[in-house]
């Protein structure tokens, strides 16, 4: 499938709004408290439970913004909040190893976990990044052309893990470091803006079970051993405000009309996309049910100061995936 290219609608500042210094200080203190005086293993049930309680003490403006976004994610299906503390002075070198994750307590991981608990419950997949709740999105030497979070080439539009019976409802990113040249862009396209651009025939085809979506490359080579995926639609639910599951790289149309519809949808995404050039402290919340995202190309240097985002998945209903989660944990084992 074609890769995305930078949109003309790049914003000089990514944030929809920015925390004031007092609120940022409150966030930092709560994050530091979460990192001390208790379990420091990010994936432990005890850590998540403490983060859930700490969410209630975050600044009211931040909690109200998340609450409103949870009720309706708006035309873009994405929210960017600037000014969060990421403890830049204490950041280690940007990781460069494959499958890098954050297992130990740190301020950025604490913020991501608290926000995830405010939106729902954090979620992870055992086959991806070894089931870590907080994952690094960093360029890895030798994987420049990898079509996933370790690459540096353009990443085409996708929803996260649309192949799975339980994809995340939200995806949260926190920028710890920008790329050296400040050219890397996260691209987001909301279905609510793209949908009016589609022809009736394309809409009809996208609602038909004429597409197969397979696991993305980030799930590793073993993903090919999964049972063959059943054909399913790209769009589902209410005709006027549907949900979407697709990934241009791994969604295959099975009919000629499905092929035409997916191409038309790609053009609609290009026409409505926002390009977000993130700076440290920018928090991006994406409604994975109605929004696709991707990335522009950038040039990593592998000098310890490359672009570094951290990512967490969120589900609004943890129970619906109970049969996939051993011991009622937060990791989907299959």
N, C-alpha and C positions, 0 to 999 in steps of 0.2 A: 504494500500500500504506500502511497506517497507520504513523504515526510512534510512536516510543517515548516514554514518559513516565517521570519519575523514579520509581525503585523505593523501596519502604519500607525496603529493606535497605541504605541508604547507610551507609558506614562512617565513623566520625569520623576514623580514620587509615587511609590507603590501604595503607600498607606492610605486607607479610607479615612482613618483618624489615628491620632497618636496619643499615647498615655502622657499625662503631665508628670513632671518629676516626682511629685509626692506619691502618686499612684505607682509609679515605677519603683520607688523605694519600698513601698508596701509589698509589691510582688517579689522583690528581691529578698526581703526579710523572710517572707513566708517560704520561699524556695530554699533559703539557707536553713531555716528551721526544719524543713522536711528532710534535708540532707544530713542532719545531725540528730542525736538523741533517739535513734531507732534503727530499724533495718536499713541498710544502704544498698540493697539489691533491688534495682528498678523493677525487675520482673516478679518480685515476691508479692503475694496477696497482702501482706502487711503494709508494704510500701504503697500499693494502690489504695488500700483502705485509709491510710493517713492522708494521701493526696486528695481523696474524696472529701474528707473532713476539711482539709485546708482550703479547698475550693470555696467554701462558704465564707471565708475571711478575705478573699480577694476584693479589690476595689469594686464598689457598686457599679461604676460605669462599665467596667469590663464584664461583669456578670450580666448586667442588663443587655449589653450588646450581644453577648452569646445567646441569651434567652430569646431575644428577638430574632436572631439569625436561625435559631433552632426551630422557631415557629414557622418562619418563611424566609428562605435564603435570598429572596429578591431576584431581580432580572439577571444579575451576573452569576448567582450561585456561588459567590466567593466573597470573603471578607478579609481585609488586610488591616492589621492593627500594628502601628509602629511604636517604638520606644520601650519595648520590653527589655529587661536586663538579661544579658547573656554572659556576664562575668568575663569580658574579653581579656582582662589582664591575666586571668588564670587559665585561659584556654590552652590546651596543648597544641602541638602541631596537627594540622588537618590529617586525619587518617588516610592511608594509601593502600590498605590491604583489602582484598575482596571480602565482602560480607560484613563489613565493619558495622558494629552496633554499640549502643551505650548501655552497659550493664550496671555500672556503679553510679551512685547518686551524684548529681551535679546540678547546678542551677538551671540550665536549659532543659534537662530531662525532667526536673521537678515542675517547671512551668508547663511543659507539654502534657505531663500526666494530670496535673490539676485541671487544665482546660479540657482534656479528654473526659475527665469525670464530670465536668460541668455540662458537656454535650451529651454524655451517655456513659459508655464504658470503653476503656481501651481494649484493642483487639489486635491479634497478630496471627500469622500463619506459620506453622512449623517448617514448611518447605521453603519459606522465604526468609532470609536473614536469620535462620535458626530460631524463629519464633520470638525474637526480641520485641518488646513493646515500644522501645525507642530505637530508631534505626538511623544510621548515617547515610546521607546522600552526598557522596563525594566522588570526584574523578579518581580512577584507579589506573596506574601505569599499565600499559599494554591493552587496556580495554577502552581506548578512545572511541572506537567505532561500535561499542556495545550499545544496543538499543534498550537502555535501562538506566537505573540510577547511578551506575558506575561509569557511564560513558560521558563523552564531551561533544558528540555530534547532535544534530537536531533530534528531538524525541517527538514522535508524532502524537496526535491527540488520542486520549484514552480515558476511560474510567478505570479506577483501581479494581483489579481482580474480578472483572465482570464474568469470567468463566465459572466462578465458584458459586455454589448455592447460597452462600452467605457473604456477599461482598460488603465492605465497610460502607457505612452511611456518610461518614465524613473522613476527610484526610487533613491532618494538620501538619504544617511545616513551620519550623522556626529557623530563621537565617542566623547562623553564627558568624560566618564570614562571606563576603562577596568575592567574586572572581577578581583577579588582578586588573583586568581591563575594563571591568564594570560593563560588560556586554552580555553576560548570561541573562536570559529572560525566562521567567516562568510564564507560560501562555495558558490562559484560561478562556473558555468559551462556554457560555451558559445556554442550555437548551431553550430556555424561555425566550431568548433573543434570536436564536437560530431557527426555531420552529416556524415562525411566520414567513421565512424566506423559502420554505420548501413547497414544492408543488403538491397538489392533492395526491397525485400518483406516487410521489416519493414517500409521503406520509403513510399512505396505505401499505406500501411495500415494507417500510421500516417496522410496522406493527405485525408483520407476518413472520412466522417461524421459519425463516429462510436464510439464517446466518448461523455459523458456528464460530464460537470464540474459544480459543485454547489458552493455556497458561502462558504468561509472558516469560521472556528469557530469565527474569530475576528469580524464577522458581527453579532454575537449574535444569540440567539434562534429564533428570529423573521424571520431570513433568511429562515427558513424551510417553511414559509408561502408564499414564492415567487411562481409564476407560474412555472410549471415544465420546466426545461431547454430543449432546442431543441438539438438533437445530432449535433455535429460539429466536424471538424477535429482538431487534435492537431497542425498540420502544415498547413500553407496556404501561398499563394503568389508564388514567383519564386522558382522553383524546386532547383536551385543551391544556393539560399540564402533566405530561407523561414522565415516567422515569426512563433512564437510558442505561444500557450496558453495551459497551463496545470498546474496541481498541484497534486503531487503524492498522497496527502491525500484525495483530493476531486474530482479527475478525474476518472470516471468509464468507462472502456472499455465495449462495448456492444456485441462484437463478439470475437471468439477465436483468430482470427488473430490480432484484436486490442489489446487483452490482451498480446499476445506474443510480439507485436511491442512495447508496452509501457514498458514491462520488458526489452527488448533489449535497448530501449532508456535510461532507468535508468542505465543500465550497462555502456553505453557510457558516460553518465554524470559522473559516478564515476571514470571512467578512465581518464577523462580530467579535473576534477575539481581542482580549486585552493582553498586553505584554507587561509583566511586572518585573522590574529590575530591583531586586531586593537588597536591602542594606541590613547590617547586623541589628538584631532586635525586632525585625519585621516578623510578625506571626500571620500566616496565611491559613484560613479555614476554608476548605472546599467542600461543598455539598456534592458528594460523589454520586448522588442519585439523579442529579439534573445538570451536571457540569463535567466537561472533559478538560483535561489539561495536558500540557506538553512542555517542551523546553527548546530554546534556541541553542545554537552551537557556541562554544567558548574555548579558550586555549589554556589548559592547565599547565603549570610549571613544575609541579611535584617538589615544591620547595618548603612545604610545611605551612604555607599561607594560602592555599587554594580555596576555592568556593566550598563551603560546608553548610549544608542544611541538615536538620534532624527532623524525622518524620514519625508520626504516630497515627494509627488507624482508630476509628471510633465506630461503635455500633450503638444505636438507640435502644436496642432490645437484645440483650445478651442471651436471654433464655431461648430465643428462637433457634440458636445454634448449639443447644445443649448436647445433642447427640454427636457433635463434632469436637467437643471440648472435654478431655479427660479430667476428672476430679473437679469439674465445674470451674476450671481456670479460665484464663483469658486468651489461651492459644488454641487455635483450630488445628487439630492434628491430622485432619484429612479433608 
